[in-house]
Amino acid sequence: MLRSRRIRLLTPAALLASLAACFPAQQHNATSVVSYLYPGRRDPIETPSVPTLELPLRVGVAFVPGSAGSACAAICDNGIAEADRFALLSRVADHFKDSTFVKSIEIIPTQYLTPGGGFTNLEQLRRMFGIDVIALVSYDQVQFSNDRKLTLTYWTVVGAYLVNGEHNETRTLLDAVVYDIPSHKLLFRAPGVSSVKGSSSMVDFQLRQRHDSEEGFRLAADELIANLDKQLPVFREKVRSRPSEYHVVELPEYRGGTRGGGSADGWTVALAAALGVAGAFGGRRRSAGS
């Protein structure tokens, strides 16, 4: 009889232990541009050469894979479904394709990127897809599910920063970095961050976690796209105002307007001015409002 009571008393404790194992304090899915471009180095230090930007640019967009040499390489980039990845990359591509200084956009499947492949892998992609510049998208998402405040460290190409996580909270970072492949020059970046608070019970825990994960990626993607809109004109101005840091070459197909256009846009005029050849455009220059 006493033995039976002990079994009944111990069973709830065993059940709680089992639930704790099934629902850990935090779940973490991540891919890292730092690990991909600079494997084994947390603080990338590199002196890139001066990039030669041949207009119109040929741009690729891709998600980076998981880290090399770890179990994470096989599972961590499963945080975003393939269809959702393609949708996000398409949104990023849309913000490049309408620019007159971009000739083509290639959405590159993650399978073509080798974990820890670095710039050697990017050179392979450059030859394979005929691109000059690439936008690499990474993510870092953690889902906290206990009562203690926890801290997450995000590592990016521009350093690390910390965020606090709380009970049933999903924290998500999406980061898009744009590199000139031949020079290894970081041209600009656009991050997106989100926080989703959940209130699920153990019964629907996994379903709610999945929903919060998807919502976190959606909100972070919205912010990333908004920041991309801000960074593109900032980059244009930087190229215009720092001609010693960016060498611009206009290909024959670009002169007089790209994609067969008959006039030069404001971006072309700015670049030409930086190169000291603005007078070549003469009367073909657009009005300020066009």
C-alpha positions as CSV (number, residue, x, y, z in Angstrom):
1,M,0.0,0.0,0.0
2,L,2.8,2.4,0.9
3,R,4.6,1.5,-2.2
4,S,1.5,2.3,-4.3
5,R,1.2,5.7,-2.7
6,R,4.9,6.5,-3.5
7,I,4.2,5.7,-7.1
8,R,1.2,8.0,-7.2
9,L,3.2,10.8,-5.5
10,L,6.3,10.4,-7.7
11,T,4.4,10.2,-11.0
12,P,3.5,13.9,-11.3
13,A,7.1,14.8,-10.6
14,A,8.2,12.5,-13.3
15,L,5.6,13.9,-15.6
16,L,6.8,17.5,-15.0
17,A,10.4,16.4,-15.7
18,S,9.3,14.8,-18.9
19,L,7.4,18.0,-19.9
20,A,10.5,20.1,-19.1
21,A,12.5,17.9,-21.5
22,C,10.0,18.3,-24.2
23,F,9.6,22.1,-23.8
24,P,13.1,23.5,-23.1
25,A,13.7,26.9,-21.5
26,Q,14.6,28.3,-25.0
27,Q,14.6,27.2,-28.6
28,H,17.2,28.7,-30.8
29,N,17.4,28.7,-34.6
30,A,20.0,30.7,-36.4
31,T,22.2,31.3,-39.4
32,S,25.2,33.6,-39.3
33,V,26.9,35.7,-42.0
34,V,29.9,36.0,-39.7
35,S,30.3,32.2,-39.6
36,Y,29.7,31.9,-43.3
37,L,32.1,34.5,-44.4
38,Y,34.7,34.2,-41.6
39,P,34.5,30.7,-40.2
40,G,36.2,30.3,-36.8
41,R,36.3,34.1,-36.3
42,R,33.8,36.0,-34.2
43,D,35.3,39.4,-34.9
44,P,36.0,39.7,-38.7
45,I,38.9,42.0,-39.4
46,E,39.6,42.6,-43.1
47,T,40.7,45.4,-45.2
48,P,38.8,45.2,-48.5
49,S,40.0,46.7,-51.7
50,V,38.3,49.6,-53.4
51,P,35.3,48.1,-55.2
52,T,34.7,48.7,-58.9
53,L,31.0,49.0,-59.4
54,E,30.2,48.2,-63.1
55,L,26.8,49.7,-63.9
56,P,24.3,48.3,-64.4
57,L,25.0,45.9,-61.5
58,R,24.2,42.2,-61.5
59,V,22.9,41.3,-58.0
60,G,22.2,38.0,-56.2
61,V,20.2,37.4,-53.1
62,A,20.5,34.4,-50.8
63,F,20.0,33.0,-47.3
64,V,23.3,31.9,-45.7
65,P,23.5,28.3,-44.5
66,G,24.1,27.1,-41.0
67,S,27.6,27.1,-39.4
68,A,30.2,24.7,-40.6
69,G,31.4,21.8,-38.5
70,S,28.4,21.7,-36.2
71,A,25.1,19.9,-35.8
72,C,23.4,23.3,-36.3
73,A,24.6,23.3,-40.0
74,A,22.0,20.6,-40.7
75,I,19.1,21.9,-38.7
76,C,19.3,25.5,-37.7
77,D,18.3,26.9,-41.1
78,N,15.0,25.0,-40.9
79,G,13.5,28.0,-38.9
80,I,12.0,29.5,-42.0
81,A,10.1,27.3,-44.5
82,E,11.5,27.2,-48.0
83,A,8.4,28.9,-49.4
84,D,8.7,31.7,-46.8
85,R,12.4,32.1,-47.6
86,F,11.7,32.5,-51.3
87,A,8.9,35.0,-50.6
88,L,11.3,37.1,-48.4
89,L,14.1,37.0,-50.9
90,S,11.6,38.0,-53.6
91,R,10.7,41.1,-51.5
92,V,14.3,42.0,-51.2
93,A,14.9,41.5,-54.9
94,D,11.9,43.7,-55.7
95,H,13.6,46.6,-54.0
96,F,16.6,46.2,-56.3
97,K,15.1,45.3,-59.6
98,D,13.3,48.6,-60.2
99,S,16.5,50.6,-59.7
100,T,18.1,51.8,-63.0
101,F,21.5,50.9,-61.8
102,V,20.6,47.2,-61.5
103,K,20.6,45.0,-64.6
104,S,19.5,41.7,-63.2
105,I,18.5,39.9,-59.9
106,E,19.2,36.3,-59.2
107,I,17.5,34.5,-56.2
108,I,20.1,31.9,-55.2
109,P,18.9,28.7,-53.4
110,T,20.7,28.1,-50.1
111,Q,21.8,24.7,-51.3
112,Y,24.4,26.5,-53.5
113,L,26.0,28.1,-50.4
114,T,28.5,25.9,-48.5
115,P,28.6,26.3,-44.7
116,G,31.7,28.3,-43.9
117,G,32.4,28.7,-47.6
118,G,33.4,32.4,-47.3
119,F,34.4,34.5,-50.2
120,T,35.7,31.5,-52.0
121,N,32.1,30.2,-52.2
122,L,30.9,33.7,-53.2
123,E,33.4,33.7,-56.1
124,Q,31.9,30.4,-57.3
125,L,28.4,31.9,-57.1
126,R,29.7,34.9,-59.0
127,R,30.9,32.7,-61.9
128,M,27.9,30.4,-61.8
129,F,25.2,33.0,-61.7
130,G,27.0,35.9,-63.3
131,I,26.6,38.3,-60.4
132,D,28.8,41.2,-59.1
133,V,27.1,42.0,-55.8
134,I,25.2,39.8,-53.4
135,A,22.7,40.4,-50.6
136,L,23.1,37.8,-47.9
137,V,20.2,37.3,-45.5
138,S,20.7,35.6,-42.1
139,Y,18.4,35.2,-39.1
140,D,18.6,34.6,-35.4
141,Q,15.4,33.6,-33.5
142,V,15.0,32.5,-29.9
143,Q,11.9,31.4,-28.1
144,F,11.9,31.8,-24.4
145,S,9.5,29.6,-22.4
146,N,10.4,29.8,-18.7
147,D,9.8,32.4,-16.0
148,R,13.3,33.7,-15.7
149,K,14.5,36.6,-17.8
150,L,17.2,35.4,-20.2
151,T,19.6,37.2,-22.5
152,L,20.4,36.5,-26.2
153,T,23.5,37.7,-28.0
154,Y,23.1,38.5,-31.7
155,W,26.4,38.4,-33.7
156,T,26.5,40.4,-36.9
157,V,29.2,41.6,-39.3
158,V,29.2,45.0,-37.5
159,G,29.4,43.5,-33.9
160,A,27.2,42.0,-31.3
161,Y,24.4,43.3,-29.2
162,L,22.2,41.8,-26.4
163,V,18.5,41.5,-25.9
164,N,16.5,40.3,-22.9
165,G,13.9,37.6,-23.3
166,E,10.9,36.9,-21.1
167,H,8.4,34.1,-20.5
168,N,6.7,32.9,-23.7
169,E,8.5,35.5,-25.8
170,T,9.9,35.1,-29.4
171,R,12.7,37.4,-30.4
172,T,13.8,37.5,-34.0
173,L,16.5,39.2,-36.0
174,L,16.8,39.3,-39.8
175,D,19.9,40.9,-41.2
176,A,20.6,41.6,-44.9
177,V,24.2,42.5,-45.8
178,V,25.2,43.6,-49.3
179,Y,28.7,42.8,-50.5
180,D,30.7,43.6,-53.6
181,I,32.2,40.1,-54.2
182,P,35.5,40.9,-55.9
183,S,36.6,43.5,-53.4
184,H,35.0,41.9,-50.3
185,K,33.6,45.3,-49.5
186,L,30.5,45.6,-47.3
187,L,28.4,48.1,-49.2
188,F,25.5,48.4,-46.7
189,R,23.2,46.4,-44.4
190,A,19.5,46.5,-43.4
191,P,18.4,44.7,-40.2
192,G,14.9,43.8,-39.0
193,V,14.0,43.0,-35.4
194,S,10.8,41.8,-33.8
195,S,9.3,40.6,-30.5
196,V,6.2,38.5,-30.1
197,K,4.7,37.8,-26.7
198,G,2.8,34.5,-26.3
199,S,0.5,33.2,-23.6
200,S,0.1,29.6,-24.5
201,S,-0.6,26.7,-22.2
202,M,1.2,23.3,-22.3
203,V,-1.7,21.8,-24.3
204,D,-1.2,24.1,-27.4
205,F,2.5,24.9,-26.6
206,Q,4.1,23.6,-29.8
207,L,1.3,25.0,-32.1
208,R,1.6,28.4,-30.4
209,Q,5.4,28.4,-30.6
210,R,5.2,27.7,-34.3
211,H,2.7,30.5,-34.8
212,D,4.8,33.0,-32.8
213,S,7.9,31.9,-34.8
214,E,6.2,32.7,-38.1
215,E,4.8,35.9,-36.8
216,G,8.2,36.9,-35.6
217,F,9.8,36.3,-39.0
218,R,7.0,38.3,-40.7
219,L,7.3,41.3,-38.5
220,A,11.2,41.3,-38.7
221,A,10.9,41.0,-42.5
222,D,8.6,44.1,-42.6
223,E,11.2,46.1,-40.6
224,L,14.1,44.8,-42.8
225,I,12.3,45.9,-46.0
226,A,11.6,49.3,-44.5
227,N,15.3,49.7,-43.5
228,L,16.3,48.6,-47.0
229,D,14.3,51.4,-48.4
230,K,16.2,53.8,-46.2
231,Q,19.7,52.3,-46.8
232,L,19.5,52.3,-50.6
233,P,19.5,56.1,-51.0
234,V,22.1,56.4,-48.2
235,F,24.4,54.1,-50.2
236,R,23.8,56.1,-53.3
237,E,24.8,59.3,-51.5
238,K,27.8,57.6,-50.0
239,V,29.1,56.6,-53.5
240,R,28.4,60.1,-54.8
241,S,30.2,61.8,-52.0
242,R,33.2,59.4,-51.6
243,P,34.6,58.8,-55.1
244,S,37.9,57.7,-53.7
245,E,36.2,54.8,-52.0
246,Y,34.1,53.6,-54.9
247,H,35.3,53.3,-58.5
248,V,32.3,53.5,-60.8
249,V,32.4,52.2,-64.4
250,E,29.5,52.7,-66.8
251,L,29.1,49.9,-69.3
252,P,28.0,50.8,-72.8
253,E,24.6,49.3,-72.2
254,Y,24.1,51.6,-69.2
255,R,25.0,54.9,-70.9
256,G,22.0,57.1,-71.7
257,G,19.9,55.1,-69.3
258,T,19.7,51.4,-68.5
259,R,17.2,48.9,-69.9
260,G,17.1,50.7,-73.2
261,G,16.0,54.1,-71.7
262,G,16.8,57.3,-73.4
263,S,17.7,59.5,-70.5
264,A,19.9,59.3,-67.4
265,D,18.3,59.2,-63.9
266,G,19.4,61.1,-60.9
267,W,21.5,58.2,-59.7
268,T,23.5,58.2,-62.9
269,V,23.9,62.0,-62.8
270,A,25.2,61.8,-59.2
271,L,27.7,59.1,-60.1
272,A,28.8,61.0,-63.1
273,A,29.4,64.1,-61.1
274,A,31.5,62.1,-58.6
275,L,33.6,61.0,-61.6
276,G,33.9,64.6,-62.9
277,V,32.1,63.9,-66.1
278,A,28.6,65.3,-65.4
279,G,28.9,67.6,-68.4
280,A,28.7,64.6,-70.7
281,F,25.0,64.3,-70.0
282,G,24.1,67.9,-71.2
283,G,20.6,68.4,-72.2
284,R,19.7,64.7,-71.5
285,R,19.6,65.2,-67.8
286,R,16.2,64.6,-66.3
287,S,14.3,67.3,-64.4
288,A,14.4,67.0,-60.6
289,G,10.9,65.6,-60.4
290,S,11.2,62.9,-63.0
